[in-house]
Amino acid sequence: MRRSRRRIFENLLFTSAYRCDACRLRVRISRLAVLKKLRYAACPRCGGYSLSVLARRDHIDAMWNTPVRIIVSKMHARLYHCRGCRLQFYDLRRRVPASERKLFPESVTRHAPAR
């Protein structure tokens, strides 16, 4: 799949468009689909939605400390733990409900396993 140019009217409805080189199929990503995913917490490293809530910080796994996350942690945000890349981070948004988990992938990008 390669990125394809959007037509003028498509700029309003779709965030991006892709075209398959082999079969010439054109796929467009809807703005509503992107906005729906922004409602839920996702791992900042891998983009996965498979998260667990921690009661307190685990000092073994890595912590995502950015200025925004530090401010959010002071606002009594939930502490999440990504099961895929073992990263901890604070977020004010909630997890994906169990009824919608099949619509969200485990992770957007795959990282090479740690050695």
Buried (B, 14 or more C-beta within 10 A) or exposed (E): EEEBEBEEEBEEEBBBBEBEEEEEEEEBEEBEEEEEBEEBBBBBBBBBBBBEEEEEEEEEEEBBEEEEBEEBBEEEBBBBBBBBBBBBBBBEBEBBEEEEEEEBEBBEEEEEEEE
